[in-house]
Amino acid sequence: MMKRTKCLFFIFFCIFFMTACQKKEPVELKPFENIKIKETGWNGSGEIEVTSH
């Protein structure tokens, strides 16, 4: 009985280790990719409008 329990625990540990420790590809974030800046005005009286999608 004890041998069977140890064997099941070992199998469970191996399956957990193989699935939980897989290498995952890094995620690339581009926070400024879809930001558009529009400026209007002249000589000190300007406005900036920022839009993003």
N, C-alpha and C positions, 0 to 999 in steps of 0.2 A: 504494500500500500504506500509506504513512504517513498519507494523508488518511483512509483507511478506519479506521485505528486511532484517530485523533483523533476521528473522528465517533462511533465506538462508545464511546470513553471519555466523550465529552460526553453521549451518551444515557444511559449508565450513571450518570453523576454526577447528571443531572437526575432520573432515576427515584429514586435514593437520596435526594436532597435533598427531593423531594416526599413521600416516604413516611416518612423518619426525622424530619422537622421538623414533623409535624402537631401541632396544638394538642390537648392532652389535658385533659379535665375534671379538676379537683382532687377528691381523695378526702376526704370528710368523716369524721373519726374522732370517736367519742363514747365515750371510755374509761369513763365513769361511768354509762352508760345503764342497764345491767342489774345494778347493785350494790345489794344490800339490806343495811341495817345493823339489827341487832336488839340492843337493850340490855336487860339484866336486872339485878336487884340493888337494894340500897337502902342509903343512908347509908355510902358509902365502900367497900362490898363489891360492886361492880358488875362485870359481864362484858359484853363486846361480841362479837357474832358477825357476821362479814361473809360474805355469800354472793354469788356471781355466777354467771351462766349462760354 
